[in-house]
Amino acid sequence: MAKRTDQLAEALYDKLREWATAKRWRGTTLKAVPIDEVRRCFHAVYQRREGDDAATAMLRASLSVLAERAQIVPVRATDSERIALPQKIKLVPVAPKTRRIVPPMPRWHPQMYDLEDAWPTATDKQRVRYEAINRWLLSNPDTTLVPLRERALEIFSASGDEEGFPSPEKALDGMRDGPLFGDQERLLRLLHAVATPPPLLSKRVLTKVAANHWTHVGDGDLLLVVENSATWWSIVKALPASHNVGHVAWGLGASFMASVRSIADNHEIRRIRYFGDVDLSGLRIPDSAQRTACAAGLPQVRPAVRLYAELFATGRSWRAGDNAVEEGRARSLVGWLPEEHHDAAARLLVEGRRIAQEWVGYRHLVRTRTWHTDLL
């Protein structure tokens, strides 16, 4: 009988391991198995023979063997049946825990010395960002105040690691844990960055910002729509004293396609220019908004020609989060852009790459006084 019980215990253990592996158990931790699943595994391997006790008794005997072998840990609570079984069992780890290797620390910039204590317990995601920021600080960088996403693009694109930073301008989005990222005020001071939307530093910006993120910046008849808030901040702050922009809008995203109709209520607006990322969504949004505007008899949605020229001239392409686009679809989308950018933009879409509009940041706009000439 003992041999029979041993054989059943081994078969049951193999079935339990099979179930746990299907649940992605790596064998490095205790794995709880509900008693109903234990019963199912047992009945999958048990065939009654002459002389066997009741099936439940055979199961309990098999579990006792596995417990004696230290292959399982029964939970003490029972199911209160006549032949009591534990409410669940736990499979004992079968593989050693992978030793966590802590990479060597970098030579810290004086403003990051306190991270020495946090380094051993930091996550890989935190460490790679600590290192990139540290390299930036040690490079004697230009510390002109810029939006956080523009600073992030500067810092994390410098590593050239598309795998680690799939969208470098967004590398700090959602980072809220740890001694640095958990203190947003310190992070902004360290990076000489400003969170967007406002506060704004431009005296020409009205204090009241509409709910749809339209900001009145002058008496002109032109509405400039930008895809992201960082670029909105930079453009508003860099606008020269003389311009014909009446409003700058941001953050409308896909809703811009539908909200175009609301422009009809603003009689000051006679022209609309758009500037966004060169990627699938950044081209699909104005392409659709243009069709909506035409159908409604509104001003056409045109590209901000000079801003796109600056973006293609200075921006660095990066792997896109969207899937690559078929050639015909790409050609259709890029038709909204100035003709001189059609080939380059289509190639980006087909290759599954993008250029973030944050490459045309505040410092670039201040240095390049011709970026607004088509907005006059």
N, C-alpha and C positions, 0 to 999 in steps of 0.2 A: 504493500500500500504506500510505503514511503517513497518508493521509486516512482509510482504513478503520480503522486503529489508533486514530486520534484519536476517531472516532465511537464505536467500541467502548468506549474509555476513558471518554467522557462518559456513555454509557448505564450502564456499570458503576458509575461514581461516583454517579449518581442512585439506583441500586438500593441501593448501600451506605448512602447517606444515609437512604433510606426504611427500611432495616432498623434503623439506629441510632436514628432518631426513634421507631420502635415500641418500642425499648428505653429510651425516655425520655431520650435524649441531647439536651441543650439546645444543643449546639454550642459550648460555652465551654471544653471540656477535650478532651484527646486521647481518642479512643474506640477501644479495641482490638477488632479483628474477627478471629476465628479463620480460618485458611486454608480450612477446610471451608465456612464461611459465605461466604467470598469466592468460592469455586468455585461455590456454589449461586447466588449473585447473578449471576455471570458467565454461567452456563448459562441463566439466566432471560432474558437479553437477547441471547445469542449465537446466530446462525443461520449455519451454515457456508455459505460461498460458494466458488466456483471460484477457485483461486489462494491460498486461505488456508493457512497453516501448520497444524500440529497444534493442537488446542484449547488445550492447556496452554501452548504457545508463544505463542499469541495472547493468553492471559490474562497471561502474563509481560510481554509487550510493552505491554499496556494498563496494567499496574501501573507499568511504567517511565515511561510518559507521565504518569500521575497523580503519581508521585514527582517528576518534573522540574517539574511545575506546583506542587509543594509542597502538594498536596491530601491526600497520604497520606505516612506514614513507614513503610517496610518494616522489619520486625524482621530483624536480620542472620542469625539462625539459619535454616537451610533445612530442607526436608522430605526431603532426600537422594534425591529422585527424579532420573531422568535429565535432565529439564528442571526444574531446582530452582526452587522457589517459597519465599518466606518462610513461616515457620510461622504468622505472623499479620501483619496490617498495622494501623496506627493512623490513623484519620481525624484530620486536622488541624482544630483549632477554626475555626469559621466565624463565630462571633459574639463580640464583645468581652465580657470578663468584666464583670459588673455591679459597678460600684464600690460598695463597702460604705460606706454613709453612717453615720457615728457621730453620734448625737444629742448635743446639748449636755448637759453634766453639770449636775446640780442643785447647789444650794448645800448643801454637806455639813454634817451634824451633826459636831461635834468627834470623836465616837467612830467616824466612818466616813471620816475624811480619807484613810486609806490606800487607799481604793477609787479614788482619782483615777488612780493608775497602772494599775489593772486595767480601768478604764472602756472604753478604746478596743478592747480585745480581748474584752470580755465578750460573752456571747450576749444576744440580745433577752430571752430568758427570765430570765436573771440580772439584766439592767438594770431590768426592770419591777419586780422584787422588791426590788432595791436602793433604787429610788426610793420604793416604798411604805413600806419600813422607815424610810427617811430622813425621810419626811413624818411618820410616827408619832413618831419621836424628837423632831422639832422641835415637836411639838404639846403638849409638856409633859404626857405621858400618865400615867395611873395605873399605877404600876409594881409593884402587888401581884403576888406570885409566883403564876402560874397555869400550867396545862398548855399545852404548846406549841401544840396545835391550837386551844385557846381564844384564845391570843394571835394566831395566824395568822388566825382568823376576824375578830378585831377589826381587824387591820391591813389585810387584803386585801379585806374586804367594804366598807371605807370608800371604796375607789376606785369601787365600783359597776360594775366592768368584768366582766360575766358571761362575756364572750368570753375575756378574758385569764386569769381565775381561775374556771373552771367549778365548782370546789369550794373556796372560799376557805379553809376550815379545813384543807384538805390541800395548800395552796399550797407548803408547805415540805417535804412528804413527798418523799423521794428526792433532795432537793437536797444534793449532796455535793461539788460542784466549786467552785473559786474561792476567793479569800482569806477570804471570810466563811462561805460555806456548807460549805467544806471543813474548817472548824474548829468542830465542833458545840459544844464547851465555850464558845467565845467567843460563838457565836450565842445560846446559852441565857442567858449572862450579859447580853448586849446587850438581849435581849428580856424579861429578867426572867421566864423561863419554865422549866418543869421538863418533862423527858421522862417520859412515862408508858408502861408501868406503873412501880411503885416505883423509887426510894425514896419513902416516904410520910412525912409530918410528923405525922400524928395518932397520939397515944399509945394510942388505943383499938384500933388495928389490930394484929393479931397479926403477929409477924415472919415466920411461915411462911405462904406463899401457896400454895394447892393448885394442882395442874397445870391444873385446869380453870378457874382464875381465880375461885374462890369464896373470899371473905375473911370470916372470922368477925369481926363487929364488936359483938356483944352477945349477950344471952341470949334475945332475942325469937323469936317463931315465924314471922317474916316474911322471905321471901327477895325482895330487890329485884334485878332483872336490868336492867342498862343496856347499850345496844348498843355504846358506844365507851369505850375506856380513859380518855380525858381526863375524861369525865363521871363515870366510876367514881371517879377520884382526887378530883374536886371534891366529890362527894356524901359520900364517906367522911370527907374532911377537914372538911366543913361540918356533919356530923351533930351535933345538940345532945347535951348530956349525958344527957338522958332521951329514949329512943325505944324502939320495939319491933321494930327491925330486927335479925334474927339474922345474916343473911349478905347481902353485896352481891356480885353476880357480874357479870363483864363479858367482852367479847370473844368470846362464844360464837357470835355471828353466826348463820348458818343452822343450825349444829350444835345450837343451843338447841332447835330443833324436835324433834330426836331425843333429846337429853340430858334432856328433861323426865322421862323414865321413871326416871332415876337418882335423882330426888328422893325416891322412895319409900323409899330406904335411909336417908334422914336424917329421923328421927322428930321432930326439933325443928321442922321446917318444916310449918306449917299453912296459910300464905297465900303467894301469889306475886303480885308486882307487876312490871310491865315498863315501861320507858321507853326510847324510841328515836327515831331521826329520823322526821320525818313525810315519808316518801317510799314508793315501792313496796316496797322490801325491808324498811324499818322497820315497815311495817304487815303485810306478808305473814308475817314471822317469828312475831310473837305470835299472829296469826290461826291459823296452822298449829299452833303449840305449844298453843294453847287446845284445839283439836280432839284433839290427842294426849293431853293431860291428861284430858280428859273420857272418852276411850275407856279410859284406864288407871285411872280412878277416883281420880285425883290432885286436889289443890287446883286450882281454876280459875286460869288466867293472866289477871289483871285489869290494866287500865292504872293507872299511878301518876297518879291524877286531878290532884292539885295540880301535879305537875311538868309535865304536859301543858298545864294551864291557864296556867302561867308561860311555857311555850314559845310557845303561840299568842298570848299577850299581848305578848311582847317580841321574838320571833324575826322575822327578815326572810326572806322567801321568795327563793329563788334558782333559776335554771334547773337542772333535774335531769339527771343522766346517763342516766336511764331514759327510755324512750319514753313518750309520753302514754298514759294508760289510758282505755279505753272507759267511759262513764258507769256502766253497770250493774256492771262489775267494780269500779269505784271505790267505788260505794255498798256493795258487799258487803264490801270490805276495811275501810272506815272504820266499819263497824258495831261493830267491837270497841272503838272509842274512846267516851268519854262523848258522849252525844247532842248536847250543845251545840257540839261540834267537828265534827260530821258534814259539814255543808255546806262549811265552810272546807277541811277535809281533802280532800273529794271534788273540790272545785274545783282544789286544787293538783295532784292526780293527773291530772285531765282536761287541765289546762293544761301538764303536763310540768314542774312546779315542785316544790320541796321546802323544808323548813325543817330545818336541822341542829340536833341536840340540844345542840351546844356553845354555842348562844345562852343556854342556862340554865347558865352557868358558875359558877365558884367565887365570884366577887365578887357575882354576883346571888343565889346561895344564901345567902351570909352576910348580905346586906342584907334578904332576904325570909324572915322567920322562919316564915312559914305554909306553906312548900313541903312540909314533912314531916308536916303534920297528919293526912293520911289514912294515914300509915305507923305511927301510934301503936297 
